[in-house]
Amino acid sequence: MKKNYFLLLLLILSAASYSQVILSLDDDSVYIDSIARVTKNTKSDSIKCLYSFRLSKLYLMVQDAEKSKHYLEQGNKLKAQFPFLNDAAIYYNSSSFLQKGDLDGFEKELLKANQQLKKYYDTEAFRLRAIILQNYGIIQQRKNNEKAYMKLLINEAIPIAKRSRDYELISGLYKSVAIIFMNTSEREKASEYLSEAQKYIERALRKTPTLAESKMETYIIYAENLVELKHFYDAKKVLDKAFSTLKDFPESNLNDSYYYSEGIYYAKQNKSDNALESYAKGIKSAEKHQNTIALNRLKFAEYEVLFKLKNYEKAKINIDYLLQNTPFIVEKKDYYNEMAKLYNATKEYDKAYYYSHKYNIINDSLNSSKFKTEIVELEAKYKKAESEKKISLLQSENEKAALMVYNNHLNTILFAVLSFLLFLTVLFLWIFNKNQKKLSAQKEINLKQELNAFESRHKLSVSKALIQGEEVERKRIARDLHDGLGSMLSSLKIHLNLAQKEKDEAITGVSNLLDNSIKELRNISQNLMPETLLELSLEHALRDLCAANSNVVTKIEFQYLIKKSKLSKTDEIMIYRIIQELLNNALKYANASQVLVSCSQNKDVFFITVEDNGLGFDMAESKNKKGMGLKNIINRVEFLNGKLEIDSKINEGTSIYIELKVLNENQENE
């Protein structure tokens, strides 16, 4: 069970780290507690569900299984009413298979989750798919299928991660590709991917529990690769970046690998004393953290420097340790060879012969297996060559027969082709002469159309600039209200509560008024830029909008008849503002008991219907009196090349029908 739990943690952190050790640097509890507070206080079930699933992974990362299970159960209770979260839950629940030791079941659940999430085109869906593909690739790597893992990273995981805009995730995937190249000694290719990994990790600004560790690990691996390429100046700059942070965290296990990279930096430049000092610090750190892999690397690197300095006694201690603590036969073979070199240097030829003999036994055994494999491969190639030779002879005979038939028909075909070409030439000249007469008239018509189109584009660009400026100002005002005035009102509320303890009734009234002000401020901020529209999707934002505007007098029913939404974020905001304005008008003027909001889509046309059973109005009078609300709606509809129809009669209600031309996310990016 411990082994499976360890693999589970490794897969959770796979997009951020290649190491088999869970890296630690700063305290992540503050970040996790802040997410827990948001989850507890939010009124939106969709956000509570999403954050519960995220918390289940975060607590599993810090090895708090009880809290992880609690938040996973909470997310599963809320997921049913949200299709995206219901599909995302497949991935979040897949870790249960690893806890049971069912790696095949875990692999199947990953593939199922990836397939289900292909229906969605928001950033969260792309982020989850990239992580799922990374985890699936690690499983293939553990099955010794490194080539499949590489293809999966380059062709699928990285392109999908880029659409998520999660720079830490993108950096981790680039780093994984670089590690594969480093393992095959393709250092130049590894350097290209590590350079990209560094660029993305330095662009990552969103706080996560693994961001600091990912950045340090990227620097350390990149520096090690630059040293192997003998780019010492660049390697030193990267090492200095890592040290500027690690010097404040002497207990971090990232120091294990940092001192290895620093040590080889000095060793490759023949600064042996500096190298040994770095290795000693790294060995001490790795022993404290029980990091066996890092400890073995450091011991062997230290041995190479000691051997070069002819300090054979200390060098022998390191090789003895490695022979006793290395389970891999291939590595033991190399250590036997090093031990033979040591005893040969000290002229203890009998011992040198003994270890050389042990090296040869293992080497011959490995080469024998390799030789047998090569024989099988050669035999298969020989049989294939013989079959291809017979096939080529048969093909040659068939080609001779076909050539004779071809020559017999060639003259006939050539004559028919020439006749047909002559006919086409005459026909083309006749059509060309006819079309020339039409072109002059058509050019004049086209010129008028181009002038009209230019005027329309100019008007549209002005409207677009105004609308985009309005959205930017809405975001700024919402942020200022929330961060500035909201904080001041909350602070004032705290002082009033302290004063209220003295039982002053006037202060109680002010406190109640302040409560209502804070609530109204939150409503204004939400209306300016809804959180669910940015975090999740248009459907969630509209559903929350309708629910928020429903009251005892007016019931708002919402229908979203779209299975796969591929709208750009600009179009989503525009549609949200149109429906928000329509609902405001209905609630303000219609005095209706029921309002229906319906959304549907056919290819690139998005349909909006808003109907109420209210007072209605005179259509003839409304044409002469257009308020700001209706003008805003008309401007946004024209911006999306749409159509607007209003059907209203006094005391019979109002129906509004809108058709909009929309772009999907891919078209917007283009």
C-alpha positions in Angstrom: 0.0 0.0 0.0 2.9 2.4 0.7 4.2 1.9 -2.7 0.8 2.7 -4.3 0.3 5.7 -2.1 3.8 7.0 -3.1 2.9 6.5 -6.8 -0.3 8.4 -6.2 1.6 11.4 -4.9 4.1 11.2 -7.7 1.3 11.3 -10.3 -0.5 14.2 -8.5 2.8 16.3 -8.8 3.8 14.9 -12.2 3.1 18.1 -14.1 5.3 20.1 -11.8 8.2 17.7 -11.1 10.1 14.8 -12.6 11.7 13.8 -9.4 10.6 10.7 -7.4 10.9 12.8 -4.2 8.1 15.2 -3.1 9.9 18.6 -3.2 9.4 21.1 -0.4 10.4 24.7 0.0 8.1 27.2 1.6 4.9 26.7 3.8 1.9 26.0 1.6 -0.7 25.9 4.4 -1.6 29.6 4.0 -2.5 29.1 0.4 -4.5 25.9 1.0 -6.4 27.6 4.0 -7.3 30.5 1.8 -8.9 28.2 -0.8 -10.7 26.4 2.0 -12.2 29.7 3.2 -13.4 30.6 -0.3 -15.0 27.2 -0.6 -16.8 27.6 2.7 -18.1 31.1 2.2 -19.1 31.1 -1.5 -22.8 30.9 -2.3 -22.3 29.4 -5.8 -22.6 25.6 -5.7 -20.6 25.4 -8.9 -17.6 27.2 -7.5 -17.9 25.3 -4.2 -17.9 22.0 -6.1 -14.8 23.0 -8.3 -12.8 24.2 -5.3 -13.7 21.1 -3.2 -12.2 18.9 -5.9 -9.1 21.1 -6.0 -8.8 20.9 -2.2 -9.0 17.1 -2.3 -5.9 17.1 -4.5 -4.1 19.7 -2.4 -4.6 17.9 0.9 -3.5 14.6 -0.7 -0.3 16.4 -1.8 0.4 17.4 1.8 -0.5 13.9 2.9 -3.7 14.8 4.8 -5.8 11.8 3.6 -8.8 12.6 5.9 -9.4 16.1 4.7 -8.7 15.0 1.1 -11.5 12.4 1.4 -13.9 15.0 3.0 -13.6 17.5 0.2 -13.8 14.8 -2.5 -17.1 13.7 -1.0 -18.3 17.3 -0.8 -17.5 17.8 -4.5 -19.3 14.6 -5.5 -22.4 15.7 -3.7 -22.6 19.0 -5.7 -21.4 17.8 -9.1 -24.7 16.3 -10.5 -26.3 19.6 -11.6 -23.2 20.8 -13.5 -22.3 18.7 -16.6 -18.7 19.9 -16.8 -18.0 19.2 -13.1 -19.7 15.8 -13.4 -17.2 14.9 -16.1 -14.2 16.4 -14.3 -15.1 14.3 -11.3 -14.0 11.2 -13.2 -10.4 12.4 -13.0 -10.7 13.6 -9.4 -12.1 10.2 -8.3 -9.6 8.2 -10.3 -7.0 8.3 -7.4 -9.1 5.8 -5.5 -8.0 3.1 -8.0 -4.3 3.8 -7.1 -5.1 3.6 -3.4 -6.4 0.1 -4.1 -3.4 -0.8 -6.1 -5.4 -1.0 -9.4 -3.1 0.7 -11.9 -5.0 -0.7 -14.9 -8.2 0.8 -13.5 -6.5 4.1 -12.9 -5.3 4.1 -16.5 -8.8 3.4 -17.9 -10.3 6.2 -15.8 -7.7 8.7 -17.1 -8.6 7.8 -20.7 -12.3 8.1 -19.9 -11.9 11.5 -18.2 -9.9 12.8 -21.2 -12.6 11.6 -23.6 -15.4 13.2 -21.6 -13.6 16.6 -21.2 -13.1 16.9 -25.0 -16.6 18.3 -25.1 -15.5 21.5 -23.3 -13.4 24.4 -24.5 -12.7 26.5 -21.4 -9.3 26.9 -19.8 -10.1 24.6 -16.8 -11.0 21.7 -19.1 -7.8 22.2 -21.1 -5.7 22.3 -17.8 -7.3 19.1 -16.5 -6.8 17.3 -19.9 -3.1 18.2 -19.9 -2.6 16.9 -16.4 -4.5 13.7 -17.3 -2.3 13.1 -20.4 0.8 13.7 -18.3 -0.2 11.1 -15.8 -1.2 8.7 -18.5 2.3 9.3 -20.1 4.1 8.5 -16.8 2.3 5.1 -16.7 3.6 4.4 -20.2 7.1 5.4 -19.1 6.8 3.0 -16.2 6.0 0.3 -18.8 9.4 1.2 -20.5 7.6 2.9 -23.4 9.6 6.1 -23.3 8.8 6.8 -27.0 5.1 6.8 -26.4 5.5 9.1 -23.5 7.6 11.6 -25.6 4.9 11.6 -28.4 2.2 12.1 -25.9 3.9 15.1 -24.4 4.9 16.9 -27.6 1.8 16.1 -29.8 -1.0 16.3 -27.2 -0.2 17.4 -23.7 1.9 20.6 -24.4 -0.5 22.0 -27.1 -3.5 21.4 -24.8 -1.7 22.9 -21.8 -0.9 26.1 -23.8 -4.7 26.6 -24.4 -5.1 26.4 -20.6 -2.7 29.4 -20.1 -1.3 27.6 -17.0 2.4 28.6 -17.4 3.6 26.4 -14.5 1.9 23.3 -16.1 3.4 24.2 -19.5 6.9 24.6 -18.0 6.6 21.2 -16.2 5.7 19.4 -19.5 8.6 21.0 -21.4 10.9 19.9 -18.5 9.6 16.3 -18.8 10.6 16.3 -22.5 14.0 17.7 -21.6 14.6 14.9 -19.0 13.9 12.3 -21.7 16.5 13.9 -24.0 19.0 14.1 -21.1 18.6 10.4 -20.3 19.5 9.7 -23.9 22.5 12.1 -23.8 20.9 14.5 -26.4 22.0 17.5 -24.4 21.5 20.1 -27.1 17.8 19.1 -27.6 17.3 19.0 -23.9 18.7 22.6 -23.6 16.0 23.8 -26.1 13.2 22.4 -24.0 14.7 23.5 -20.7 15.0 27.1 -22.0 11.3 27.0 -22.8 10.5 25.6 -19.4 12.4 28.4 -17.7 10.6 31.1 -19.8 7.2 29.7 -18.9 7.9 29.2 -15.2 9.2 32.8 -14.9 5.9 34.0 -16.5 3.8 32.1 -14.0 2.3 34.6 -11.6 -0.7 32.6 -10.2 0.2 31.4 -6.7 0.1 27.6 -6.3 1.6 25.2 -3.6 4.1 23.9 -6.2 5.2 27.1 -8.0 8.3 27.9 -5.9 9.5 24.3 -6.0 8.9 24.0 -9.8 10.9 27.2 -10.4 13.9 26.0 -8.3 13.9 22.5 -9.8 13.8 24.0 -13.4 16.8 26.2 -12.6 18.8 23.3 -11.1 18.1 20.9 -14.0 18.8 23.6 -16.6 22.1 24.5 -14.9 23.2 20.8 -14.8 22.5 20.4 -18.5 24.4 23.7 -19.4 27.4 22.4 -17.4 27.4 19.1 -19.4 27.4 21.3 -22.6 30.3 23.3 -21.1 28.3 26.6 -21.2 29.7 27.6 -17.8 28.8 31.3 -17.9 25.2 30.6 -18.6 25.1 27.7 -16.0 26.5 30.1 -13.3 23.8 32.6 -14.0 21.1 30.0 -13.6 22.7 28.5 -10.5 22.8 32.0 -8.9 19.0 32.4 -9.6 18.4 29.2 -7.7 20.7 30.1 -4.8 19.1 33.5 -4.3 16.0 31.7 -3.1 17.5 28.5 -1.6 19.8 30.4 0.7 16.7 31.3 2.8 15.6 27.7 2.9 18.6 25.6 4.2 16.3 22.7 5.2 14.7 22.2 1.8 15.4 18.9 0.0 15.9 20.9 -3.2 19.4 21.5 -1.8 20.2 17.9 -2.5 20.1 18.4 -6.3 21.3 22.0 -6.1 24.7 21.1 -4.6 25.1 18.3 -7.2 24.7 20.8 -10.0 27.0 23.3 -8.3 29.6 20.5 -7.7 29.8 19.4 -11.3 30.0 23.1 -12.3 33.2 23.3 -10.3 34.5 19.8 -11.2 34.2 20.4 -15.0 36.4 23.5 -14.6 39.0 21.5 -12.5 38.1 23.5 -9.3 38.4 20.3 -7.2 38.3 21.9 -3.7 35.1 23.8 -4.5 33.6 20.7 -6.1 34.3 18.6 -3.0 32.9 21.2 -0.7 29.6 21.4 -2.7 29.4 17.6 -2.8 29.9 17.4 0.9 27.0 19.8 1.5 24.8 17.9 -0.9 25.6 14.5 0.7 24.8 15.9 4.2 21.4 17.3 2.9 20.5 14.1 1.0 21.3 11.9 4.0 19.1 14.1 6.2 16.2 13.8 3.7 16.8 10.1 3.0 17.0 10.9 -0.7 18.7 7.7 -2.0 18.8 8.7 -5.7 20.4 12.1 -5.0 22.8 10.6 -2.4 24.1 7.9 -4.9 24.7 10.6 -7.6 26.6 12.8 -5.2 28.7 9.9 -3.9 29.8 8.9 -7.4 30.5 12.5 -8.5 32.6 12.9 -5.3 34.4 9.7 -6.1 35.4 10.9 -9.6 37.0 14.0 -8.1 38.8 12.0 -5.4 40.1 9.6 -8.0 41.4 12.4 -10.1 43.2 13.8 -7.0 44.6 10.3 -6.3 43.0 10.2 -3.0 42.3 6.5 -3.4 41.4 5.6 0.1 38.4 8.0 0.3 37.5 7.2 -3.3 37.3 3.5 -2.3 34.9 4.3 0.6 32.5 5.9 -1.9 32.6 2.9 -4.3 32.1 0.4 -1.4 29.1 2.4 -0.3 27.6 2.4 -3.9 28.2 -1.3 -4.3 26.3 -2.0 -1.1 23.4 0.4 -1.8 22.8 -0.1 -5.5 20.1 -2.6 -6.5 20.7 -2.3 -10.3 23.0 -4.8 -11.9 24.0 -2.4 -14.7 25.2 0.2 -12.2 27.0 -2.5 -10.2 28.9 -3.5 -13.3 30.2 0.0 -13.7 31.1 0.2 -10.0 33.1 -3.1 -10.3 35.0 -1.6 -13.2 35.8 1.6 -11.1 36.9 -0.6 -8.2 39.3 -2.5 -10.6 40.7 0.9 -11.7 41.2 1.9 -8.1 43.2 -1.2 -7.1 45.2 -1.1 -10.3 46.2 2.5 -9.4 47.3 1.4 -6.0 49.2 -1.6 -7.6 47.0 -4.2 -5.7 46.8 -6.3 -8.9 45.2 -9.3 -7.3 42.2 -7.3 -6.1 42.1 -5.4 -9.4 41.9 -8.7 -11.3 39.1 -9.9 -8.9 36.9 -6.9 -9.6 37.8 -6.8 -13.3 36.7 -10.5 -13.5 33.3 -9.6 -11.8 32.9 -6.8 -14.2 33.5 -9.1 -17.2 31.1 -11.7 -16.0 28.2 -9.2 -15.8 29.3 -7.5 -19.0 29.4 -10.9 -20.9 26.0 -11.8 -19.5 24.5 -8.5 -20.7 26.2 -8.7 -24.1 25.1 -12.3 -24.5 21.5 -11.3 -24.0 22.0 -8.4 -26.4 23.7 -10.7 -28.9 20.8 -13.1 -28.9 18.4 -10.2 -29.4 20.5 -9.0 -32.4 20.5 -12.5 -33.9 16.7 -12.7 -33.7 16.5 -9.2 -35.3 18.9 -10.1 -38.1 17.0 -13.3 -38.9 13.7 -11.3 -39.1 15.4 -8.8 -41.4 16.8 -11.6 -43.6 13.4 -13.2 -44.0 11.8 -9.9 -44.8 14.5 -9.1 -47.5 13.8 -12.5 -49.2 10.1 -11.9 -49.3 10.6 -8.4 -50.7 12.9 -9.8 -53.4 10.2 -12.3 -54.6 7.6 -9.6 -54.5 9.7 -7.3 -56.6 10.2 -10.0 -59.3 6.4 -10.5 -59.6 5.9 -6.8 -59.7 8.4 -6.4 -62.5 6.6 -9.0 -64.7 3.2 -7.4 -64.0 4.7 -3.9 -64.9 5.9 -5.3 -68.3 2.4 -6.6 -69.2 0.8 -3.4 -68.1 3.2 -1.3 -70.2 2.2 -3.2 -73.4 -1.5 -2.5 -72.8 -0.7 1.1 -72.0 1.2 1.6 -75.3 -1.7 0.2 -77.3 -4.1 2.7 -75.8 -1.8 5.7 -75.7 -2.3 7.0 -79.3 -6.1 6.8 -79.0 -6.1 8.6 -75.7 -3.7 11.3 -77.0 -5.9 12.0 -80.0 -9.0 12.3 -77.8 -7.2 14.6 -75.3 -6.1 16.9 -78.1 -9.6 17.1 -79.6 -11.0 17.9 -76.1 -8.4 20.6 -75.5 -9.3 22.3 -78.8 -13.0 22.3 -77.9 -12.2 23.8 -74.5 -10.1 26.5 -76.1 -13.0 27.6 -78.3 -15.4 27.4 -75.4 -13.1 29.5 -73.2 -12.7 32.2 -75.8 -16.5 32.5 -76.2 -17.2 32.6 -72.4 -14.3 35.1 -71.8 -15.8 37.5 -74.4 -19.2 37.2 -72.8 -17.9 37.8 -69.3 -15.9 40.9 -70.3 -19.1 42.7 -71.1 -20.5 41.9 -67.6 -17.3 42.9 -65.8 -17.5 46.7 -66.4 -21.0 46.9 -65.0 -20.1 44.6 -62.1 -17.1 46.7 -61.2 -19.3 49.8 -60.7 -21.6 47.8 -58.4 -18.7 46.4 -56.4 -17.2 49.9 -55.9 -20.5 51.1 -54.3 -20.7 48.0 -52.2 -17.1 48.4 -51.0 -17.9 52.0 -50.0 -20.9 50.9 -48.0 -19.0 48.1 -46.4 -16.2 50.5 -45.4 -18.7 52.8 -43.8 -20.3 49.8 -41.9 -16.9 48.6 -40.7 -16.0 52.0 -39.5 -19.2 52.2 -37.5 -18.6 48.7 -36.2 -15.0 49.5 -35.1 -16.2 52.5 -33.2 -18.9 50.4 -31.4 -16.4 47.7 -30.7 -14.0 50.2 -29.1 -16.8 51.7 -27.0 -18.0 48.2 -25.8 -14.5 46.9 -25.1 -13.7 50.1 -23.2 -16.9 49.7 -21.2 -15.9 46.1 -20.3 -12.4 47.2 -19.2 -13.9 50.0 -17.1 -16.4 47.5 -15.5 -13.5 45.2 -14.5 -11.6 48.2 -13.0 -14.6 49.5 -11.1 -15.5 46.0 -9.8 -11.9 45.5 -8.6 -11.8 49.0 -7.0 -15.1 48.5 -5.3 -14.1 45.1 -4.0 -10.5 45.9 -3.0 -10.9 49.5 -2.0 -14.3 50.5 -0.8 -15.2 47.0 0.2 -12.2 46.7 2.5 -12.9 50.1 4.1 -16.6 49.2 4.7 -15.5 45.8 6.3 -13.0 47.6 8.5 -15.6 50.1 9.6 -18.0 47.3 10.4 -15.4 45.7 12.7 -15.0 49.0 14.6 -18.8 49.4 14.9 -19.1 45.9 16.3 -16.6 46.7 19.0 -18.5 49.9 19.8 -21.8 48.0 19.8 -20.7 45.9 22.7 -21.3 49.0 24.8 -25.0 48.6 24.0 -25.4 51.8 22.0 -28.7 51.5 20.0 -27.8 54.3 17.6 -24.6 52.3 16.6 -26.8 49.2 16.1 -28.8 51.1 13.4 -25.6 52.3 11.7 -24.3 48.7 11.8 -27.4 47.4 10.1 -27.2 50.1 7.5 -23.5 49.2 6.9 -24.4 45.5 6.5 -26.8 46.4 3.8 -24.2 48.7 2.1 -21.6 45.9 2.1 -24.2 43.5 0.6 -25.2 46.0 -2.0 -21.5 46.6 -2.8 -21.0 42.9 -3.4 -24.0 42.8 -5.7 -22.7 45.7 -7.7 -19.3 44.1 -8.0 -20.9 40.8 -9.1 -23.0 42.6 -11.8 -20.0 44.5 -13.1 -17.9 41.3 -13.7 -19.4 38.0 -12.5 -16.9 35.5 -11.0 -18.6 32.4 -12.6 -18.2 33.8 -16.1 -14.5 34.1 -15.7 -13.9 30.9 -13.7 -16.3 28.5 -15.4 -18.6 29.1 -18.4 -21.5 31.2 -19.9 -24.1 28.6 -18.8 -23.0 28.8 -15.1 -22.9 32.6 -15.2 -26.4 33.0 -16.7 -27.9 30.4 -14.4 -26.5 32.3 -11.4 -27.8 35.6 -12.9 -31.3 34.3 -13.3 -31.3 32.8 -9.8 -30.0 36.1 -8.3 -32.7 38.1 -10.0 -35.6 35.8 -9.1 -37.7 37.0 -6.2 -41.1 36.5 -4.5 -42.9 38.7 -7.1 -41.1 37.5 -10.3 -40.0 34.0 -11.1 -37.2 33.7 -13.7 -36.9 30.3 -15.6 -33.6 29.7 -17.4 -33.2 27.2 -20.3 -29.7 26.5 -21.9 -30.3 24.2 -24.9 -26.6 23.9 -26.0 -24.7 20.6 -25.4 -21.3 21.8 -26.6 -20.4 25.5 -26.2 -17.4 26.7 -28.1 -17.9 30.5 -27.8 -15.0 32.9 -27.4 -14.7 34.8 -24.1 -15.5 38.1 -25.9 -18.8 36.7 -27.2 -19.7 35.2 -23.9 -19.3 38.5 -22.1 -21.4 40.3 -24.8 -24.2 37.7 -24.6 -24.1 37.9 -20.8 -24.5 41.8 -20.9 -27.4 41.6 -23.4 -29.4 39.1 -21.2 -28.4 41.1 -18.1 -29.9 44.3 -19.7 -33.1 42.5 -20.8 -33.7 41.1 -17.3 -33.1 44.6 -15.8 -35.8 46.0 -18.2 -38.2 43.2 -17.5 -37.9 43.5 -13.7 -38.0 47.4 -13.8 -40.9 48.0 -16.2 -42.8 44.8 -16.9 -44.3 44.1 -13.5 -44.3 40.4 -14.6 -44.8 37.3 -12.4 -42.9 35.0 -14.8 -39.9 35.6 -17.1 -38.5 32.9 -19.5 -34.8 33.2 -20.6 -33.8 30.7 -23.3 -30.5 30.2 -25.1 -29.8 27.9 -28.1 -27.2 27.7 -30.9 -27.1 26.4 -34.5 -23.6 26.3 -35.9 -22.3 30.0 -35.7 -25.7 31.5 -34.9 -26.6 32.0 -31.2 -30.4 32.5 -30.3 -31.7 34.4 -27.3 -35.4 34.5 -26.3 -36.7 36.5 -23.3 -40.4 36.4 -22.7 -42.5 37.9 -19.8 -46.3 38.0 -18.9 -46.1 41.6 -17.8 -47.7 45.0 -18.7 -46.2 45.2 -22.2 -45.9 48.5 -24.1 -47.0 50.3 -27.3 -44.5 49.4 -30.1 -45.3 52.6 -32.0 -44.3 54.9 -29.1 -41.2 52.8 -28.2 -39.7 53.5 -31.6 -39.5 57.2 -30.8 -38.4 56.7 -27.2 -35.3 54.4 -26.9 -33.8 54.4 -23.4 -30.1 53.8 -22.7 -30.8 50.2 -21.8 -32.4 49.4 -25.2 -29.6 51.4 -27.0 -26.9 49.3 -25.3 -28.7 46.1 -26.4 -29.0 47.3 -30.0 -25.3 48.3 -30.1 -24.1 44.9 -28.8 -26.4 43.1 -31.2 -25.0 45.2 -34.1 -21.5 44.5 -32.9 -22.1 40.7 -33.3 -23.8 41.3 -36.8 -27.1 40.1 -35.2 -30.9 40.7 -35.5 -33.3 42.0 -32.8 -37.1 41.5 -32.9 -39.5 42.8 -30.2 -43.1 41.8 -30.0 -45.2 43.5 -27.3 -48.8 44.4 -26.6 -50.3 46.3 -23.7 -51.3 43.9 -20.8 -50.3 40.9 -22.9 -46.5 40.7 -22.1 -43.4 41.2 -24.2 -41.3 38.7 -26.3 -37.8 39.6 -27.5 -35.9 37.4 -30.1 -32.2 37.9 -30.8 -29.9 36.1 -33.4 -26.2 36.7 -33.0 -23.2 35.7 -35.2 -20.6 34.2 -32.9 -17.1 32.9 -33.1 -15.7 29.8 -31.4 -12.6 30.1 -29.2 -10.2 28.8 -32.0 -11.5 31.5 -34.4 -11.0 34.2 -31.9 -7.3 33.1 -31.3 -6.7 33.2 -35.0 
